[in-house]
Amino acid sequence: MEYQPISGLRREDFQKIVDGKQVDLFFLRNANGCEVAVTNYGGSLVAIIVPDREGKMANVIQGHDCIDDCINSPEPFLSTLVGRYGNRICRGKFHLNGKEYNLSINNGPNHLHGGPTGFHARVWDAEQIGNQVLVLRYVSAYYEEGFPGELQMTVRYTWTDDNELIVDYRGTTNKKTIVNMTSHGFFSLQGIANPTPSALDQIVEINADFFVPIDENSIPTGEILRVKGTPFDFTTPKPVGQDIAADDEQIKNGTGYDHCYVLNKSEVGELTFAARVTDPNSGRTMEVYTTEPGVQFYSDNWADGYKGQHGATFGKHSGLCFEAQHFPDSPNKPHFPSVVLRPGEVYTQKTIYRFDTL
């Protein structure tokens, strides 16, 4: 018997030929009856169905319910994969091998999230393995969006019986290039709705003693600052809204939280606890673990109530993003961890989103 998704999503609403390739919707399900729905258009997560403290199921990630809405979304990076380069590169310029490369400009004066036709807007080749694994593959052509080298990227989604969504990345290149992948999930732990409730009362903890300050164009200044004594201190859990309107230059530059945190790690590349968010209303929790050196915490500062899945609306601060990644503008900041990938090397990343209840 064909699987009946508890998200209420229909495969046929996502089945379309885009850029000559077949788009579809894939359902992952675990032993707990929980569900993840992913489309191979941009690797977008359109549903994560998990219970609250009373066992009531809801979708806790923002998405759309048909492929045309995904393609035309007011938020082009809504819960999608992001590449080749997550976050911003100043003026879209960087030097590699003594040559200047110019990327597309799509965020004020800067390059953001791989550009307007980055990995979020590409049709990935998809292979579902059983009920709990989806493998996506994409070959990014030489000079796509201005990046050097042909990049072969594989992303594997695994939905475990512990309600963990594991995202594994693996990439190789034939020429020296830069890579900074991430997943841009907009998480709404109370459940998406009309309207989706504000996340300002959700409790966040971030395992970082330092963060990356930005200028008025959201480009890192190059400094690494302590969070202690600032609105950016989440080393002790606190509500998102507690300091989001503080009279602070960095809060103003980000129009809220839109900053990369330098995760506390004892060694480079180890899989460690990055962040936790708790919704006091539903009792749902989400923990983030990653091998990446940083996580961009974004408090959904620009949403205007646009429409999403099943009539849900997404307003300002209705979602929270924890984007595991290297630091913004790393190609232009030699003292930041390197994002350079060379032929013969393998880019890897593992990030885990684990859902539970209090």
C-alpha angles and dihedrals in degrees: 000000000000116000115259107213116224089213089070090232120142125217092215090062088063100039110107140126109250121179088349094304133105117253118201143161122247128199124209118192134180138202091272093062091249120141142209121192121199132177120206089226098101091336086272118183104220099172140020107176114195135152130257123224090284094048096257111148123225140160108257100186127071117243147128132263101226137037096244090058090049091052093046098037118147084226104052093189095049103153092325135136112265127212170205083002123009115209128006136331114194111254088340092276133124139152126236127166088001092300129113116231123200119208130192116280114228107146114057104293093340144083112246133193098340095312133275092307097036126134091293089067099044130096109239125205106250133206120178114205111198121311098310111041133066122180120199124192131189134172112210110207125233109278093008104163086354099298120137122236133028107273123203110200130186123188121189122197115199121184108198133200087250089065091253120147104206117195114195121186128195125175141171133186137201093212133034108277144147126260132184112161126185143162114238102206116172100210122201105179095185087061130260114279145147095302104013105225121252115264094212092105093052115111116238132191121185121190095223133109091187138043138190112251119214138207126236089282092053092252117137114257088216093251126118109211134192115250093212112114093012135097086254095070108115095150085110111045115256139159114278090232096052096091103007092110096042119141091250130133093224093050088051093048091053095037083232125336114347101134139123116243121211102229120224107248135161093208137017115267099010118143105246143159110278109170147345130206124191127192108209092197099057099020091233118145133190126196124195124208123179146167090218122106094231146027124207110221110204122180096200094254101171108043113122104193097280119172124264139163122351093350096310117147126212116213134177113306092004092125137039124213127204104184111186108213150117116282122287118265091011094152088064096042108067092187092060118089108281122260094188117126119194132196109275093028125102123222110217135177134167122194125174128198109195120193125202142139134246 
